[in-house]
């Protein structure tokens, strides 16, 4: 847990995650990473990657898990709730408004074309963020090998995610032990 003087306030966390949730509607991860790592420097690239990796193993949306874990790290349960509410407040309101508009105008061709463009932009954001998050892992040959290995198991061989984790985790731990010695 961070030292008392380094702990973020509830207001700082709410504001940071609210901005991420508002900015990244439809793809919050790139904006959350930018705010937490690049702008506010609350975490280093490696710390972000480690915490986000942990959150990917938990049930539920990864970025919500990240907000809760990050908040808990700084302010316990109240911090987890603050960061999570900050992250979700704006998107919930926006989804309700857009859902109402889609119900009314969703059959128009211009709406379908617009959604296609949004899907392409979201794909680019996800790819860019994935490369940034992978940055610390790509600097070490052993971890780069694990990235390629897991990719092949999942994307090429199409193994289910739990099986990929069950296979890659022992290999990764073995390499980590070997690297420490």
N, C-alpha and C positions, 0 to 999 in steps of 0.2 A: 504494500500500500504506500502511496506517496507520502512524503513528509508533510506535516500540517501546512507549512508555508507554501508548499507546491501544489496542494490540493485545489482543484478548481471549485468555484462557487456554483451553487445551483443555477444562478442566473446566467453565468458564463456557459455552462453546459446546455441549458435550455436554448439560449440564443444560438450557439454554434450548431446544435442539431436541428433547430427550427429552420435556420438558413439552409442547411443541407437538405432537409425534407422539402422545403419550398423550391429550392434551386433545382433539385434533382428529381422532380416529380416524374415518375416513370423509370427512373434509373438513379437512385440515390447514392449508390456506392462511389461513383467517381467524384461526386461533390463532397461526400462525407470524408473521403480520403484527402481531397484537396484541402478541406478546412482543417482537419485534425493533424495532418502531416505538414503540409506546405505553408498554409497561412498562419495557423495558431501555434504550430510546433508543439502540440500536446503530446505527440508520439513521434518517434523516429520511423523511418520506412520499415526497418526490421521489426520494431515493436508493433506497428500496425499490421504487418503481414502475419506475425505470430498470433496476435489477438484475433484477427479476422479468420485465420486458419482454425483456431479453436472454435469460433462461432459457427463455422461451416459444419462442424460435427454435431451441433445441437439441433434439436427439432425446431422448426419455424423459420421465418425469413432471416437470412444471414445478417442483413444490415440492422434489423431490429435487435437481434441477439447481440450484435456488436455494440449498439447504443446502450443496451442494458448492462453488458459486461464493462464497458468503459465507464459508465456512470457509477456502477458498483465499486469499481476500482478507486474512484475518487471520493465518493460520498455514501457508500453502502447502499442499502435498499432505497433510500430516498433519492440518491443520485441515479440509480438505475431507472426508477420511475420518472425522474425529471428528464433525463436524456431521451427515454423512449417516448414520453408524451411530446417533447419538443420535436422529435423526428416525425411523429405521426400526425400531429395536430393539423397542419396545413394540408397534407395529402388527403386526409379524410374529408375535409370540407370540399376540396377540389374534386374528389371522386364523386361526391354527392351531386355537385353542380354539373359536372360533365356527364354523369349518368342521366340526369334529367334532360340535358341538351341532346344527348345521343338518342334517347327515347323519342324525342321530338323530330330530330333532323338526321338520324342515322341512315336513312334510306337514300339520301342524296349522294350522287356520284362524287362530288367534290369532297365529301366527308371521307369516303373510302380511299380516295387518292391521298388525302392529307394523312390518314392513318398509315398508309404504306410508307410515306416519307418519314413519319415519326419512327416506324419500325427500323428503317435503315439507319437513322441517326442513333437510335438506342443501341443497335448492333455495334456501331463504331465506338460509342462510349464504353460499352462492355469490353470490347477488344483492347482499347487503349488502357483502361483501368487494369485489366488482367495483366498486361505487360508491365505496368508500373508496380503492381503488387508482386509480381514474379521477380522484379529487379534484384532484390537481395538474394533470392535463391539462385538466380542465373549467374552470380559471381563466383560460385564454387562448383567445380566439376562434378562432385558427388551429388550435390543437390540438383544440379541441372540434369544429371542422369535419372534421378528420381522423378523429376518433372516429366521427362520424355517417357520413362517407363510407365508412369501413371496415365499419361496421355494415350499411349499405345493400348494399354489395358482397357481404358474406358472408350476412347473414340474409335480406335481401329478394330479391336477385338469385341467391342460392345459388351463388355462384362458389366454387371450391375454394380452400382457405386459401393454398396457394402462389401462386395467381394474385392473390388479394387482396393479399398481401404484395408481389408484383411490381408491382402497380399503385399501392398506397398508399405504398410506401417512397419512390419518386422524388418523388411529390407532397409528402410530408412533408419530405424533404430540401430540396426547392425552397422550401417555406414557411420552413424554418429559415434558409436562406441569405438569403432576402428579409428576414426579421425581424432578422438580425444587421446588415444594411447600414443 
